[in-house]
Amino acid sequence: MPLLLIVLFIVVPIAELYVIIQVGEAIGLWPSLALLLADALLGSFLLKHQGRGAWRRFNEALAQRRFPGKEVVDGLLIVVGGTLLLAPGFITDIFGLILLIPPTRAIVRSLLKRFTIGRFTVVGMGIPGGGPMRGPGDGPARDYDFDATAEEVPVNPNGRESSRELPLIDER
């Protein structure tokens, strides 16, 4: 883990600076700055577009009462990809585009699945007598959950919440 942090915080920025300098020498300062700005704008557009799609698919999965695992992973990869595209640098832009384009994101998702399969075990859901989802009429899931109703208390013109005041409890 410390080696990974060293790579992330020391080696990647140095490599980014090197690549930016090399691109600047090859095409010039202003075109390389324009390219970095265009990457950031493209990243924000793709993040918005792909993020909305992932959010829609997530809500559809919930509406169909199925576990939204793929949708959650897609959302996470989209956020990481958008963040990488917004960060200045060409190396992070390449990895950001890989995570934001749906076909390459599917490849990364399958690699993540292959890497994590068998490394995690779900022991229990903590809900007595049932699966992970309960319907609205199934009653409380745990003994400290309560089904209740609420009503809004109108605000009086004098700023107090209601015309009747609750007595203050003196705990001396």
Phi, psi and omega in degrees: 000316178299326179294321178296319178294322177297316179297315184294318188262348180241308187288316182297313177298323178295318178295321178298313178300318179299314181293319178299318178296317180295318178293321178298321177291327183282316185246352179106164184292308185293318176297323179290323175294321177295323178294319177296320177293319178296323176298317180294318178293318176298319179298317180292322178295312180295322178299315180295312183294308182291326178296319177297318179296317179294320179295320178296314179295324177298313180294324176296319178297319178294321179294328178275002179057044174238156183292124184271050183297311180299320182292323178293316178296318176300315179300318179295316179295325178293317179296316179295317179296318178295321177296318179294324179288330179284335178288138181288133178142150183275328180293312179294330177296320179297313179293325177296317178296322178301321182279340183265338180275125188306315181295318179286330175295324177296323178294315179297320179298318179292325175295319177297320179296316179296324181288324186265348183297131180084355180267343181235145177229129175271118185275312181197160182264348178078011179249117183292132173072022182196177179275196185288338183241140179236147180278170183293336181260011184278357180086182183291144180280328180229164184291344179260005173270140180231140171270126183209169175242163180223154175225149181281136179265122182292147180267129177282161179298336181279002174097347177280156187286328178209169181284337178258133182260139174279143180292142176282140180261124178265114184257055177271000000 
